[in-house]
């Protein structure tokens, strides 16, 4: 009876909250994602892992306060793990962008490093029985099978999720296909190492394990990344060392225990050598990333600012990249990509966390492998395959060490990933827990009940950590709710085009979390759109338009400015402020100057980005457009002043010349920048330098020979420059490329025919325009002139409005476009 009660008690203890949290974490973490936020993977994994581990931490500390007893990892590892967290915490406190360093979704944020450390300690503190360790292993393997099935279906194009973002072979719930590959490689090493160590008598279990290993191997053959095979080979070498130690201790000359790890090494080396030549049957899953030398160069330049001790701050590599991006990358297809990480996790963290933090991570990993391998050597010498219980634990310990080896190697050769890092620290905790249970490694057993003074101090420390944990849980939930409101705002606008509803949701997001500059940026964008709605509204009185415009303008400037103050190192915040002021040119005095100032601040943070000088050029072109309108209004008025007219002409010319200077700067940074070349042609056209405008447009037309708009622009310039024969060729070509549906090109083609005295051809063009645009008075007047033998535009007033040409920000000097 007593034995039965003890058995029930042990069973209950194996399902306590902290253990269940760990079981849920290893099973669901790889696959967990939600659609409630714009980022379905990152922010939702943060909520899931953070909630579980913070709750687990509170539970464990509460139990410690109640009992005064706890078992921790070995002293040197416990101290070093805490030192890693403290180093990252200091990097966050001294960060150049503190607002994103603590709770961002980047794998080096203070929040995530804290969860890694909690997971490491939880593996030892919570997994104190063989049953709990075994249960965790089962959940881990089941979770890996689940994410593997989902990933395979994704890779072959069978999309089981109904969401639009998931209908892509590149989508993977781990974060990326290659991150999944490293996680799967770690699971394969765990299974094979366990099979190499433990004699599994149950035939069904043995078949399941070998089938699972084969399934994992087949997937890895398809992903086929050399760095993954290298990580497997490193882990297999560790297995060989442990097995060899056992053979030496027992004087066993057979190589049978080495067959599996030798096979892993041989297969890995084969695919490292063969590489991409091995055929695969899945879609191309290439990832774009920085080279190691570029990453090191960026780290070195970041450190030169005296940041070697604490780095620039967790999550700030994108800012370091913007500041120190190589100029030659502008000649590649990835010039517009802002890389958030470098070549690998550790090479990235050198610049964001500082050299001491990275060294502490390396020391921590080194001490773990030394301690755990010594423990495994000791355990392997004492156990045999007949000692089922101890050998089972040793097999799990070796498997966990193998997982840690693969994921630690990934830090050197692959980008940081929260799932990989979390499983690395958990695997280390599980390995130590198993070895402590075997007596091969000595953990710290703290019993404060016999030391009242120490008990008081430790209790106060525990209460302090619990308070911080509750605070972290609150902030985590607050940030998540704000992201949900943000997603609702964006989705509502995309589906319903209802700006008022979107702005209301964005305001709720800001009320929930006003320290997220990404929400401030989106709010600013929505308010700029709202300004356009107000100006073009036909339902509001002039007074209502004035009042609403002023209030919305004040709000747009306020949120944009707040974003730059909250996170002044993010170039996107300054760009958005520039966009806000740029949209106010012509409505608010000095808006052009304020826009230029904002973009110049952005250029300081991203000096080699060609899109920024081009944005400044657009500001000057828009300003020139406004000045031209003022000049036109002045010349048509009764109070025209020659002096004032000349001042406006001079200001307009100066603004156009400044735009040319900035466009040329953009082309210096990126000579093949088509948008800049197009804008340069437009600027030359406005300056009256048609020859230069034609040269630029001819070059663009050669680059895009099948673009009807480009042919149309070139035809217009020829028309303006009285090169009518050339204009006919380009205008006819633009109509042909547009499948005979290009009204404006047909309009100017008719005018060009008229200039060449091809009256019948001109009449045919305008008859077609009349057919396509019945009742158009302009076309009818021109037709009457042509049929009566007069000039096409004789006594005809052309439209005085000029729609802006794409990518120019306005083109007031170009011929009017009636359609």
Secondary structure, DSSP 8 states (H G I E B T S, - for coil): -HHHHHHHHHHHHTT-HHHHHHHHHHHHTTT---SSSSSTTHHHHHHHHHHHHHHHHHHHHHHHHHH-EEEES-HHHHHHHHHHHHHHHHHHHT-TTHHHHTT-SSTTSHHHHHHHHHHHHHHHHT--SHHHHHHHHHHHHHHHHHHHHHHHHHHTT---S--GGGSSTT--TTSSHHHHHHHHHHHHHHHHHHHHHS----HHHHHHHHHHHHHHHHHHHHH--HHHHHHHHHHHHHHHHHHHHHHHHHT----GGGHHHHHHHHHHHHHHHHGGGS---S---------HHHHHHHHHHHIIIIITTT-S-TT-HHHHHHHH--GGGGGSTTTT---SS-SSHHHHHHHHH-HHHHHHHHHHHHHHHHHHHHHHHHHHHH--TT-HHHHHHHHHHHHHHHHHHHHHHHHHHS---HHHHHHHHHHHHHHHHHHHHHTSS--EEEEGGG-HHHHHHHHHHHHHHHHHHHHHHHHHHHHHHHHHHHHHHHHHHHHH--HHHHHHHHHHHHHH-TT-HHHHHHHHHHHHHHHHHHHT-SSS-HHHHHHHHHHHHHHHHHHHHHHHHH-TT-HHHHHHHHHHHHTTTTTSTTHHHHHHHHHHHHHHHSTT-HHHHHHHHHHHHHHHHHHHHHHHHHHHSTT--HHHHHHHHHHHHHHHHHHHHHHHHHHHH-TT-HHHHHHHHHHHHHTT-HHHHHHHHHHHHHHTTT-HHHHHHHHHHHHHTT-HHHHHHHHHHHHHHTTT--HHHHHHHHHHHHHTT-HHHHHHHHHHHHHHSTT-HHHHHHHHHHHTTS-TTTT----S-----TTTT--TTS-----
